[in-house]
């Protein structure tokens, strides 16, 4: 195996890597022929580095394969350009290091199984982790069995409901739709239920639900509705 290194080339590493990826693994003779017809600046530079690597090993281009063509970032030259109103804009001129390694086709063929073995070993390491994650996902997807216990949960004490049909409590003074729902939660559905509320219930409603105004006025208005019904 032989290699050649060209340092501080006036070419962008990003643009040079596009060409380096194309020739990697190719026969040196075919790579040189392909680079000759590429219009990119980096193509001619990489072709010279490949030819140098072949000559360093005293090989013939048709005998060797490009095992590695690497482009690394080098120093960046900074220049300035005058702009409007006395300002200046920066110009960046990147450079790159190009490394090419070539080896005979027989040696390259022997090196490929080693890389394959490494990939297989890495995949074997990841397979148990994947299996464990799949099992965990399967367990999470399984429906959980209901646990039956002998002790029954204490039943919630439901508020007593009136036997009569529910009235529109929003007609009572000071009671809106929101407060009507709160009264229904306490088991109060009709005008009679509101009219028959005790002082303790009135105080509890005012304290629990922060009733705006005097709730006793609403109770008195409910009594008028009841008297109007009875009449």
Secondary structure, DSSP 8 states (H G I E B T S, - for coil): -EEEEEEEESS-HHHHHHHHHHHTTSBHHHHHHHHHT---HHHHHHHHHHHHHHHHTT--GGGEEEEEEEEEEEEEEEEEEE-GGG-EEEEEEEEEEEEEEEEEHHHHHHHHHHHHHHHHHHHHHHHHHHHHHHHHHHHHHS-------SS-----------SS----GGGSTT--HHHHHHHHHTT--SHHHHHT--HHHHHHHHHHHT-SS-HHHHHHHHHHHHHHHH-
